[in-house]
């Protein structure tokens, strides 16, 4: 399970490059860290250049769902921990 980030649902080459800058290089790294921790790293590194949509996209990638399908309860839960 060391697939490329860009091959995951919702994520592409730009996200892959940004995640690499915060030492998340592949699917295994992202899964090990989780969407919330990865989002925190991105926010720390890129500040305003990262929106909550990135968090939802990563959560969707890890659960194989479109980021827009993440239900409201999960969005609220993730928002509180981010």
N, C-alpha and C positions, 0 to 999 in steps of 0.2 A: 504494500500500500504506500508506495512512494511516488504516486502520480504527480503530474505537473498541476500547479494551481490553475492555470488557464484551462485545463480540461474539466474542471469542476463546474457544475451548473452555477449560473449567475456570475461567474468570475472570468476575467479575461486577461490579456497580456498586461494591461495597465495595472490592474490589481496585483498581478503576479510580481511585477517590478517593485511596487510599493511594499508588498509583504517581504520581498527579498531584502529590502533596505532595513527591515526590522527583524531580520534573521529568521524568517519563516519561508523556507525554500521549497516545500513540497506539501502534498496532502497530509502526509504523516505528521509533519510539524504542526500544521493547522489543527488537525484532530487532537493531537496531544495537548495543545495549548487551549483550544476552544475559541469560539467566535468572540466572546466578550474580552478575553485577554488579548487576542489579536487586535481587536478594535482599539483597545486602550493603547497598545504599542503604536498603532497607526496614528491615533490622535496625538500622542506625545511627540511623534516625529513630524507629522504633517499639519498639525493643528487644524486650522479652518478648511484645509483641503480635503478633509474626510468628514462625510456626513453619516447620519444614522443608517442611511441606505446601505453603506458598506457593511455595517454590522448585520443588517437583515440579509444581505446577499451572502455573507459568510455563513450565517446560521442556516440559510436555505441550502447552501452548498453542502454543508455537513449533514443535512437531513434529506438531501435530494428533493428539495421543493423550490418552486419559484419564490423569490424573495417576497413577492406580493401576497403569497398564500400564507405567510406566517400570521397566525391568528392574533387577535388583539391582546389576549391574555399573555401570550408569549412575548409579544412586542413590549408590553408594560413590564413584564418580568425582566426582560433583557435591558430595557431602558433604565430600570432602577439600579441594575448592577453595573452599568457602563460608566 
